[in-house]
Amino acid sequence: MAKNSIGLIELTSIAAGYLAADAMLKAADVEMMLSRSICSGKYMVMVRGDVAAVEAAVSSGMSGCRFAVIDSFVIPNLHEAVFPAIAGSSKVEELDALGIVESFSVAALIEGADAAVKAANVQLIEIRLAMALGGKAFVTLTGNVAAVEAAVDAAAQIVGQKGMLVNKVVIPHPRSELLNEMI
């Protein structure tokens, strides 16, 4: 099974999250990537698999829980840099320019991070998902100034289309101490 596609459902209810996770796993041959409560009493379920399986899983998961869905997505060809950034295992030795995009939604932020790394030659540093953030999420990335500006704009456009953009920032020459505060 090609596992380059992911799907996510972000819900307002923990109970609905468990219901959605079970329905997703029963609906298709997908791998559970994350299924957990997140800040402000929300719940997120992320699965991975081939496109058709992920689409079927997300559709099934949402069918019984539409009342609690905050956001959802299916990304057919997720960039390979996204999972290490979520896991906090991206290795960055030094910062060139620093970009940050902040979202009210986990789902919108992951979509934005995928768009960012596909739009320009940047390295994702970290994708932080809702824990100790009041339910918000953010991505940090680095590269040359022009690339970081293009990537941040691409991410902000995706997140903004969903009405979930909190802020976006590009710091052209960040102090090296900032890297110590990440990951």
C-alpha positions, 0 to 999 in steps of 0.5 A, spaced: 500 500 500 502 506 498 502 510 504 503 517 501 496 520 503 493 522 509 487 524 512 485 528 518 479 530 522 479 535 528 473 535 532 470 539 538 468 532 542 473 527 545 467 522 545 466 523 537 473 523 536 473 515 538 467 514 534 470 517 528 477 513 529 473 507 530 469 508 523 475 510 520 479 504 521 473 499 520 472 503 513 478 502 509 485 499 510 489 505 513 494 506 518 492 510 524 498 515 525 495 519 531 488 519 535 488 523 541 485 529 545 488 536 544 488 542 548 481 546 549 477 539 549 478 537 542 480 531 539 484 529 532 484 523 528 490 522 523 490 516 518 495 514 512 494 510 506 493 510 499 488 515 496 482 511 496 482 508 502 484 515 506 478 518 502 473 512 504 476 513 512 475 520 512 468 520 509 466 514 514 469 518 520 465 524 519 458 521 517 457 519 524 460 526 527 458 531 523 455 535 529 462 535 532 467 536 526 471 543 526 475 541 520 478 535 516 482 534 510 485 529 505 492 530 502 493 525 496 501 526 496 503 529 502 510 532 502 515 527 506 518 533 510 511 533 514 511 527 518 518 528 521 516 536 523 510 533 526 514 528 530 519 533 532 525 529 529 527 534 523 534 536 524 536 544 523 543 546 524 542 553 523 537 558 521 537 562 515 531 566 515 525 564 519 518 563 517 512 562 522 505 560 520 500 560 526 493 557 525 486 556 530 486 549 526 490 543 526 487 541 520 488 547 516 495 548 519 498 541 516 495 543 510 498 549 510 505 546 512 504 541 506 503 547 501 509 551 504 514 546 503 511 544 496 511 551 494 519 553 495 525 550 497 525 551 505 526 546 511 520 544 516 523 545 523 517 543 527 509 542 526 506 543 533 499 541 534 495 544 539 498 541 545 499 547 550 497 552 545 490 552 547 488 548 541 492 552 536 497 550 531 504 552 528 509 551 523 516 553 523 521 553 517 527 556 514 531 557 508 533 563 504 529 569 505 525 569 498 524 562 499 521 563 506 517 568 504 514 564 498 513 558 503 509 562 508 505 566 503 503 559 500 501 556 507 498 563 510 493 562 503 491 555 505 490 557 512 486 563 511 482 560 506 479 556 511 478 562 516 483 559 521 489 564 520 492 567 527 498 570 524 504 569 519 511 572 520 518 572 516 524 574 520 530 575 515 536 574 520 534 571 526 538 570 532 541 563 533 538 563 540 531 562 537 533 555 534 535 553 541 527 554 543 525 550 537 523 543 538 
